[in-house]
Amino acid sequence: MENKAHKQEFLFGKINYKILLIGIGVIILGFLLMSGGGSDDPNVFSDAIFSFRRIRLAPTTVLIGFGITIYAILKNPNKA
């Protein structure tokens, strides 16, 4: 019997992993933008939770991050 050494191939190419990590970083950035805005005193209402950053910017950033990760998964690494 022949001893054939099979080279382990990754599912994605190197560029796919780079794009995937960028997408995950953008998602994390979006969740960091979404955090905060609470009040230390439960009897006092804080309007900071309704800021542009938490209502518009952070969810948009998260959705863009998901779009980047989907692109990284669907990108064909063998196509030049």
PyMOL commands that set and color helices and strands:
alter all, ss='L'
color gray80, all
select helices_A, chain A and resi 14-34+47-50+52-74
alter helices_A, ss='H'
color red, helices_A
deselect
rebuild
show_as cartoon
